[in-house]
Amino acid sequence: MIARLYSNENFPLPVVEALRLRGHDVLTTRDAGKANEGIPDEEVLEFACQVGRAVLTHNRKDFIRRHRIRPDHEGIIVCTDNPDFAALAANIHVQLEGLTELKGLLVRVNRGG
């Protein structure tokens, strides 16, 4: 599936760019005019829901908790840190390929694939 994503402020731009090259529609915090605002996670998730996008983040612990609190979201993709940005983008893409939608899902993308 080609996904509509909203990357959290802590997410690396090279991964965003690689996902865009694979056809995914990724809105960054900066693109949304929300850079360097330190927006709380619940507001990040709310904004993503309002604009119909799944959250893409490295902030695993907090967003896994957010998923449990509010399972009616557009999707949450939590990733482990991986300095190999191309590999991380490829792993995310592979996870997305196997899905038909993200609504309400928590997708975990680990460093090993």
Backbone as CSV, one residue per row, in Angstrom:
resi,resn,N_x,N_y,N_z,CA_x,CA_y,CA_z,C_x,C_y,C_z
1,MET,0.830,-1.187,0.000,0.000,0.000,0.000,0.869,1.243,0.000
2,ILE,0.401,2.275,-0.615,1.036,3.585,-0.546,0.377,4.308,0.618
3,ALA,1.189,4.749,1.562,0.662,5.299,2.808,0.734,6.817,2.864
4,ARG,-0.228,7.386,3.603,-0.213,8.808,3.964,0.297,8.873,5.399
5,LEU,1.494,9.448,5.571,2.177,9.438,6.864,2.445,10.846,7.362
6,TYR,2.570,10.958,8.678,2.974,12.202,9.325,4.170,11.871,10.206
7,SER,5.352,12.377,9.837,6.550,12.044,10.599,6.692,12.974,11.796
8,ASN,6.887,12.352,12.924,7.098,13.074,14.168,8.407,13.860,14.077
9,GLU,8.541,14.854,14.907,9.691,15.761,14.833,11.036,15.052,14.965
10,ASN,11.071,13.937,15.677,12.337,13.236,15.896,12.706,12.278,14.764
11,PHE,11.923,12.258,13.709,12.151,11.282,12.655,13.112,11.823,11.593
12,PRO,14.109,11.020,11.169,15.145,11.505,10.240,14.606,11.840,8.842
13,LEU,14.954,13.013,8.371,14.536,13.464,7.044,15.011,12.537,5.916
14,PRO,16.225,11.962,5.985,16.628,11.052,4.909,15.685,9.840,4.763
15,VAL,15.112,9.387,5.857,14.160,8.273,5.775,12.870,8.754,5.117
16,VAL,12.426,9.948,5.505,11.232,10.545,4.897,11.430,10.652,3.386
17,GLU,12.572,11.173,2.972,12.851,11.348,1.544,12.881,10.009,0.810
18,ALA,13.466,8.991,1.434,13.511,7.663,0.816,12.108,7.068,0.690
19,LEU,11.267,7.298,1.682,9.880,6.812,1.606,9.113,7.536,0.501
20,ARG,9.365,8.819,0.366,8.724,9.580,-0.716,9.133,9.029,-2.082
21,LEU,10.405,8.671,-2.224,10.871,8.099,-3.488,10.185,6.767,-3.785
22,ARG,9.718,6.091,-2.749,8.998,4.822,-2.915,7.503,5.055,-3.107
23,GLY,7.102,6.333,-3.199,5.716,6.659,-3.502,4.839,7.029,-2.324
24,HIS,5.363,6.984,-1.107,4.563,7.309,0.065,4.418,8.823,0.216
25,ASP,3.276,9.235,0.695,2.963,10.651,0.915,3.288,10.971,2.372
26,VAL,4.451,11.586,2.602,4.914,11.842,3.968,4.941,13.339,4.236
27,LEU,4.165,13.747,5.223,4.139,15.125,5.705,5.030,15.195,6.931
28,THR,6.002,16.103,6.932,6.868,16.255,8.102,6.292,17.319,9.035
29,THR,6.792,17.317,10.239,6.409,18.342,11.200,6.727,19.726,10.652
30,ARG,7.878,19.844,10.010,8.277,21.121,9.410,7.309,21.515,8.292
31,ASP,6.962,20.560,7.422,6.008,20.831,6.338,4.687,21.364,6.883
32,ALA,4.297,20.858,8.043,3.014,21.237,8.654,3.109,22.543,9.439
33,GLY,4.305,23.165,9.469,4.479,24.420,10.193,4.531,24.244,11.694
34,LYS,4.955,23.051,12.158,4.963,22.752,13.579,6.358,22.393,14.101
35,ALA,7.389,22.755,13.364,8.757,22.411,13.763,9.179,23.156,15.020
36,ASN,9.977,22.484,15.829,10.582,23.053,17.037,9.561,23.586,18.035
37,GLU,8.371,23.013,18.057,7.337,23.458,18.993,7.214,22.546,20.205
38,GLY,7.888,21.390,20.191,7.802,20.469,21.312,6.371,20.039,21.606
39,ILE,5.642,19.702,20.571,4.227,19.357,20.700,4.080,18.018,21.423
40,PRO,3.205,17.947,22.424,2.979,16.686,23.149,2.470,15.586,22.215
41,ASP,2.810,14.358,22.548,2.460,13.221,21.705,0.969,13.108,21.430
42,GLU,0.142,13.374,22.423,-1.300,13.266,22.192,-1.774,14.269,21.137
43,GLU,-1.132,15.438,21.089,-1.476,16.439,20.071,-0.929,16.049,18.699
44,VAL,0.224,15.395,18.680,0.771,14.894,17.416,-0.202,13.870,16.828
45,LEU,-0.659,12.946,17.664,-1.597,11.925,17.205,-2.915,12.553,16.770
46,GLU,-3.397,13.525,17.514,-4.651,14.194,17.157,-4.532,14.903,15.805
47,PHE,-3.428,15.610,15.599,-3.221,16.290,14.328,-3.181,15.285,13.177
48,ALA,-2.440,14.188,13.372,-2.353,13.162,12.334,-3.745,12.621,11.989
49,CYS,-4.560,12.417,13.002,-5.934,11.936,12.762,-6.741,12.971,11.986
50,GLN,-6.583,14.231,12.346,-7.336,15.295,11.677,-7.005,15.389,10.194
51,VAL,-5.750,15.120,9.850,-5.329,15.227,8.447,-5.289,13.865,7.745
52,GLY,-5.774,12.822,8.415,-5.888,11.506,7.801,-4.579,10.826,7.505
53,ARG,-3.642,10.894,8.465,-2.323,10.309,8.267,-1.919,9.448,9.460
54,ALA,-1.134,8.429,9.201,-0.553,7.602,10.259,0.707,8.293,10.771
55,VAL,0.949,8.181,12.062,2.148,8.763,12.678,3.336,7.838,12.422
56,LEU,4.466,8.436,12.072,5.729,7.727,11.854,6.723,8.282,12.875
57,THR,7.219,7.432,13.775,8.017,7.943,14.886,9.056,6.947,15.393
58,HIS,10.058,7.488,16.062,11.017,6.680,16.833,10.602,6.644,18.301
59,ASN,9.635,7.423,18.666,9.191,7.543,20.055,8.284,6.359,20.401
60,ARG,8.887,5.207,20.457,8.156,3.946,20.588,7.324,3.872,21.862
61,LYS,7.956,4.067,22.985,7.271,3.872,24.272,6.010,4.730,24.372
62,ASP,6.142,6.005,24.074,5.001,6.910,24.220,3.888,6.610,23.216
63,PHE,4.254,6.281,21.985,3.199,6.043,20.990,2.563,4.660,21.116
64,ILE,3.282,3.697,21.663,2.646,2.415,21.983,1.606,2.649,23.075
65,ARG,1.955,3.480,24.052,1.003,3.845,25.109,-0.174,4.614,24.526
66,ARG,0.089,5.548,23.627,-0.982,6.320,22.959,-1.934,5.382,22.224
67,HIS,-1.377,4.364,21.575,-2.203,3.390,20.846,-3.166,2.677,21.808
68,ARG,-2.662,2.335,22.985,-3.520,1.658,23.967,-4.614,2.590,24.487
69,ILE,-4.276,3.855,24.668,-5.239,4.839,25.180,-6.270,5.199,24.121
70,ARG,-5.793,5.375,22.894,-6.681,5.795,21.805,-6.461,4.916,20.572
71,PRO,-7.112,3.768,20.529,-6.907,2.867,19.401,-7.610,3.304,18.110
72,ASP,-8.443,4.327,18.183,-9.172,4.807,17.000,-8.405,5.923,16.290
73,HIS,-7.242,5.579,15.765,-6.389,6.540,15.064,-6.193,6.085,13.632
74,GLU,-5.428,6.846,12.871,-5.179,6.533,11.457,-3.990,5.599,11.262
75,GLY,-3.404,5.152,12.349,-2.256,4.261,12.303,-1.061,4.881,12.996
76,ILE,-0.249,4.038,13.584,0.989,4.466,14.233,2.076,3.488,13.809
77,ILE,3.176,4.026,13.303,4.329,3.204,12.935,5.472,3.611,13.844
78,VAL,5.891,2.691,14.713,6.997,2.964,15.624,8.220,2.200,15.141
79,CYS,9.346,2.890,15.102,10.572,2.307,14.556,11.702,2.361,15.576
80,THR,12.520,1.324,15.598,13.738,1.386,16.390,14.730,2.281,15.647
81,ASP,15.662,2.853,16.376,16.690,3.688,15.753,17.543,2.816,14.839
82,ASN,17.851,3.351,13.661,18.707,2.658,12.719,19.475,3.726,11.942
83,PRO,20.795,3.796,12.145,21.577,4.807,11.427,21.647,4.549,9.918
84,ASP,21.256,3.346,9.493,21.208,3.034,8.069,19.823,3.455,7.567
85,PHE,19.719,4.727,7.165,18.425,5.301,6.804,17.770,4.591,5.623
86,ALA,18.576,4.166,4.655,18.022,3.456,3.497,17.405,2.130,3.936
87,ALA,18.070,1.435,4.835,17.545,0.158,5.339,16.271,0.380,6.138
88,LEU,16.237,1.433,6.941,15.036,1.725,7.717,13.859,2.025,6.790
89,ALA,14.085,2.845,5.782,13.023,3.164,4.821,12.550,1.892,4.113
90,ALA,13.476,1.035,3.739,13.119,-0.220,3.076,12.287,-1.101,4.003
91,ASN,12.667,-1.173,5.273,11.914,-1.980,6.245,10.500,-1.444,6.434
92,ILE,10.370,-0.137,6.511,9.038,0.483,6.649,8.201,0.155,5.414
93,HIS,8.802,0.330,4.250,8.097,0.067,2.990,7.620,-1.388,2.922
94,VAL,8.469,-2.320,3.311,8.099,-3.736,3.290,6.921,-3.991,4.229
95,GLN,6.950,-3.386,5.408,5.828,-3.539,6.352,4.540,-3.008,5.730
96,LEU,4.629,-1.870,5.061,3.445,-1.252,4.469,2.910,-2.051,3.288
97,GLU,3.816,-2.691,2.534,3.401,-3.475,1.368,2.413,-4.578,1.728
98,GLY,2.541,-5.112,2.930,1.684,-6.209,3.341,0.343,-5.773,3.914
99,LEU,0.063,-4.484,3.916,-1.171,-3.976,4.511,-2.120,-3.428,3.455
100,THR,-3.404,-3.431,3.780,-4.383,-2.791,2.910,-4.833,-1.458,3.489
101,GLU,-4.674,-1.291,4.820,-4.944,-0.009,5.470,-4.200,0.050,6.797
102,LEU,-4.060,1.265,7.323,-3.349,1.470,8.577,-4.285,1.834,9.736
103,LYS,-5.489,2.217,9.441,-6.427,2.711,10.455,-6.492,1.763,11.654
104,GLY,-6.181,2.309,12.839,-6.243,1.561,14.088,-5.089,0.614,14.348
105,LEU,-4.127,0.556,13.430,-3.012,-0.385,13.588,-1.807,0.254,14.263
106,LEU,-1.105,-0.556,15.036,0.213,-0.209,15.554,1.193,-1.109,14.813
107,VAL,2.065,-0.508,14.020,3.046,-1.255,13.234,4.410,-1.028,13.862
108,ARG,5.100,-2.122,14.151,6.443,-2.035,14.744,7.481,-2.404,13.690
109,VAL,8.413,-1.486,13.481,9.493,-1.720,12.517,10.790,-1.770,13.307
110,ASN,11.377,-2.958,13.353,12.590,-3.151,14.124,13.816,-3.065,13.237
111,ARG,14.935,-2.774,13.849,16.186,-2.582,13.126,16.538,-3.758,12.225
112,GLY,16.273,-4.954,12.672,16.641,-6.136,11.894,15.717,-6.436,10.731
113,GLY,14.621,-5.705,10.603,13.718,-5.963,9.481,12.309,-6.262,9.911
